[in-house]
Amino acid sequence: MLQREGCFRPQGTSLQLAVEDGLQQFKQYNRHVSTGAALTCTSLEITVLTSQPGKEVVKQLEEGLKDTDLVRVRRLQVVEITKGVLEGMDSASPGEEPSNDESSILGTDIDLQTIDNDIVSMEIFFKAWLHNSGTDQEYIHLLLPSRAFSNISRARDNPMCLKCDLQERLLSPSLLPGTADGSLRVDDPKGDFSTLYQMASQSSASRYKLRVIKALKSSGVCESLTYGLPFILRPTSCWQLDWDELETNQQHFHALCHSLLKREWLLLAKGEPLSGGHSLREPTSTFYVILPSRSPTLLVKAVATRELMLPSPFPLLPEDPPEDSLKIVEASGA
């Protein structure tokens, strides 16, 4: 979308120098912050957006950086923005476009991705940056009783631990322009759930734990009892874990999703407070419902306890509404 005025074709060494400059700045930043506090960033991700052929850019980077120390670079990614549909018809066929599978052939350190030059594709690409897909440590430990779900309320010893990453499902409407007054706020700023993501993703030796205390029928939980923004649990992709552990953890996670769907169950879990600090008051506990989906993920929502619930004096619907009213309503919806 940039105008042609002011643009120029870069020299062959421009990308190499840009990556090296980024590494140098990162090292300087680490030396600066290490003097006053613990490191907040341990690795670097570099993304190159280009309209040039992605394979050529990857080869150019590989050749220019072959003698450069890339230990601190967690991910080096080249994103080729393809031309419009009509423009691309003459130059290349869809089958000739590089795919993510081809990137593994080009080099182990450089990923290649292609995106279309349209608003939706660009929006999805930049929104993906909001997800931390390469975690240094898993966010959540989901503790499952070792016995059958039928005895779940009594099983406390030797729980199975599923290591999960927490992913936001929605952007809070309160963060958008025009909602600063909080009129559209859907999460409780004082509640434990609104800070679940911050607590789970912060750097600490102990992970935030959700201990499953009961399995419930999906039809037995009313949506009016849940509150706050939903979050998604998925098997962790923490790069510090062994491949065997990652694979086993993923298989157990998928088996849990399958079992819950098969039985039409959801899980009731209790959030265990983070260790550290002493308080005279007993910390409050937050409870969550964990719902399965057809995709290999779990949906996490906070559920209200009795202390938060207001009276609900609503009678059940009559089985047979008035015939006249029923006909009018059904006719309007036809």
Rosetta blueprint (number, residue, H / E / L):
1 M L
2 L L
3 Q L
4 R L
5 E L
6 G L
7 C L
8 F L
9 R L
10 P L
11 Q L
12 G L
13 T L
14 S H
15 L H
16 Q H
17 L H
18 A H
19 V H
20 E H
21 D H
22 G H
23 L H
24 Q H
25 Q H
26 F H
27 K H
28 Q H
29 Y H
30 N H
31 R H
32 H H
33 V H
34 S H
35 T L
36 G L
37 A L
38 A L
39 L L
40 T L
41 C L
42 T L
43 S L
44 L E
45 E E
46 I E
47 T E
48 V E
49 L E
50 T E
51 S L
52 Q L
53 P L
54 G H
55 K H
56 E H
57 V H
58 V H
59 K H
60 Q H
61 L H
62 E H
63 E H
64 G H
65 L L
66 K L
67 D L
68 T L
69 D L
70 L L
71 V L
72 R L
73 V E
74 R E
75 R E
76 L E
77 Q E
78 V E
79 V E
80 E E
81 I E
82 T L
83 K L
84 G L
85 V H
86 L H
87 E H
88 G H
89 M H
90 D H
91 S H
92 A L
93 S L
94 P H
95 G H
96 E H
97 E L
98 P L
99 S L
100 N L
101 D L
102 E L
103 S H
104 S H
105 I H
106 L H
107 G L
108 T L
109 D L
110 I E
111 D E
112 L E
113 Q E
114 T E
115 I E
116 D L
117 N L
118 D L
119 I H
120 V H
121 S H
122 M H
123 E H
124 I H
125 F H
126 F H
127 K H
128 A H
129 W H
130 L H
131 H L
132 N L
133 S L
134 G L
135 T L
136 D L
137 Q L
138 E L
139 Y L
140 I E
141 H E
142 L E
143 L E
144 L E
145 P L
146 S L
147 R L
148 A L
149 F H
150 S H
151 N H
152 I L
153 S L
154 R L
155 A L
156 R L
157 D L
158 N L
159 P L
160 M E
161 C E
162 L E
163 K E
164 C E
165 D E
166 L E
167 Q E
168 E E
169 R L
170 L L
171 L L
172 S L
173 P H
174 S H
175 L H
176 L L
177 P L
178 G L
179 T L
180 A L
181 D L
182 G L
183 S L
184 L L
185 R L
186 V L
187 D L
188 D L
189 P L
190 K L
191 G L
192 D L
193 F H
194 S H
195 T H
196 L H
197 Y H
198 Q H
199 M H
200 A H
201 S H
202 Q L
203 S L
204 S L
205 A L
206 S L
207 R L
208 Y E
209 K E
210 L E
211 R E
212 V E
213 I E
214 K E
215 A E
216 L E
217 K E
218 S H
219 S H
220 G H
221 V L
222 C L
223 E H
224 S H
225 L H
226 T E
227 Y E
228 G E
229 L E
230 P E
231 F E
232 I E
233 L E
234 R E
235 P E
236 T L
237 S L
238 C L
239 W L
240 Q L
241 L L
242 D L
243 W H
244 D H
245 E H
246 L H
247 E H
248 T H
249 N H
250 Q H
251 Q H
252 H H
253 F H
254 H H
255 A H
256 L H
257 C H
258 H H
259 S H
260 L H
261 L H
262 K H
263 R H
264 E L
265 W E
266 L E
267 L E
268 L E
269 A E
270 K E
271 G E
272 E E
273 P L
274 L L
275 S L
276 G L
277 G L
278 H L
279 S L
280 L L
281 R L
282 E L
283 P L
284 T L
285 S L
286 T E
287 F E
288 Y E
289 V E
290 I E
291 L E
292 P E
293 S L
294 R L
295 S L
296 P L
297 T L
298 L E
299 L E
300 V E
301 K E
302 A E
303 V E
304 A L
305 T L
306 R H
307 E H
308 L H
309 M L
310 L L
311 P L
312 S L
313 P L
314 F L
315 P L
316 L L
317 L L
318 P L
319 E L
320 D L
321 P L
322 P L
323 E H
324 D H
325 S H
326 L H
327 K H
328 I H
329 V H
330 E H
331 A H
332 S H
333 G L
334 A L
